[in-house]
Amino acid sequence: MSTGAEQQSPRQRSVLYVVVAVVLVILAVWAVIAFSSARESQRAEEKATELVQVLHEAGATATPAPEVVARVLGDDGGAVCADPNRALSRATLYGLLTNGASGPGIRPVLVDNAVFRGQLAIIKVYCPDELEEFQQVVENLATTGSANG
């Protein structure tokens, strides 16, 4: 006579418990990652909106959408804030301030210091602790114009 209840061996029950536990752990890990990602996305959006506002105040006529800025710079400034004052970063910057020739024809050029407004704005919003030193570097460069951001 059967009472309608299934009979499971202890082995079957332990396998079921292990599977349920593994699924719960996977779901918990996914939830933590999703929560962390959403929090970072919100912080990135806020910083991007702040940067766009700073650029408008600095006189920029066209700025990217905050969503685009958030994707590029994230919530920490990305490559711009990855130690902008170290030697390699400065060498890259100086290498871009040339006449575009290569080899023996390469020469430094005087640029309008408005070229640095965007980078200064990014540093101001995303890594303000680096701003003073980078601003000194910009001020020490031979540039034309007088807008240092």
N, C-alpha and C positions, 0 to 999 in steps of 0.2 A: 504494500500500500504506500502510495506516494502522497505527501502532504502538500505538494506544489513548491516546496522550497528546494533550491538547488543545494546540493552537497558539494563543498569544495574542500580539497585537501589543503593542509597547511602550506604546502609548497605553492599551490596556485594562489592562495591568499598573499603570501609574501611577494610573489612576482607582481601581483596587482598593486600592492603597496609601494614597491620599488618604482614601478612605472608611474604611478600617480605622484610620488615624491619627485621624480626626475622632471615630470611635466610642470609641477609647481615651481621648482627651482628655476627652470628655463623661463617661465612666465615672470617670476620675480626679477630675474636679471634683465629681461626685456623691459619691464616696467621702469626699473632704475635708469637704464640707458635712455629710454624715451623721455623720462622726466628731465634728466640732465640735458639732453639735446634741446628740449623745448625751452628750458631756462636759458641756455646759451644763445638760442635763436632770439629770444626776447631781448636779452642784453645786447646782442649784435644789432638788432633793429633800433634800439634806443640810441646806441652810440652812432649808428649810421645817420639817424635823423639829426642828432646833435652836430655831426660833421657837416651835413648839408646846410644846416643853419649857419654854422661858422663860415662856410664858403660863401653863402649869400651875403653875410655881413662884411666879408672881406672884398666884396665887389665882383664875385664870379657871376658871369652872365648866364652860363649854362652849367648845370650840375647834374650828375646822374641821380637816378631814383634811389631812395634809401635802401630798397630791396637789393639793388645791384651792389651798392657799397657794402651792405651787410654780407653778401655772398663773397665778395673779394677780400674784405678785411676781417671778417669774422667779428669776434668780440674782443680781440687782443691787438688788432692792428696789422696782423699778418707779417709779411716780410719787411714792411716799413719800420715796425717797432722791434724787429729782431736785432737789437743793438745797433741803432743807426749811427752811433759815434765810433764804432770800431774801425780799424784801419782798412779792412777790405771794403766796407760800405762806403767809406770816404773815397777810396781809390776808384770804385765803380762810379761814384758821383762825378769825380774829377774827369774820368774817362769819357763821360757823356757831355762834358762842357768843352767840346773841341769843334774844329771846323769840319769834321766828317771825313777828312782824308785818312789815309792809312800809311804806315811806314814812315819814311823821313818827312812826308808832307804834313803830318799831323801837328796841329797847333792849338793851343788853348785860345778861347775866345771870351770876350766880355759879353755876358748875358744880362738881361734885365732881371733884377732880383725878384720880380714878380713870378719868375719861373719857380721859385721856391715856396710860393704861398701855399700851394696844395700840400706839399710835403710838411710844411710847418703846421698847417691846420690838422693834418692827420696825427702828427706827433702831439699836438696840443690836446686833442680829444682822446687818443688811445694810449699814449704813453707820456704823460706830462712831465714825468721825472727826467726824461731825456731832452726836453725842449730847450732848456737854458744852454746846455752845451752845444746842441745842434745849431741853435740860433747864433751862438758865437762863431761857429764855423762859417755860417752864411754871411755874417757881418764882416768876417775877415777876408772873404773872397772879393776880388776886384770885379764889381758888377756896375751896371748902369741903373739909374732909377733910385728911388729912395723908399720903396714900400717893403719893409721886412716883416710884414705880417702880423 
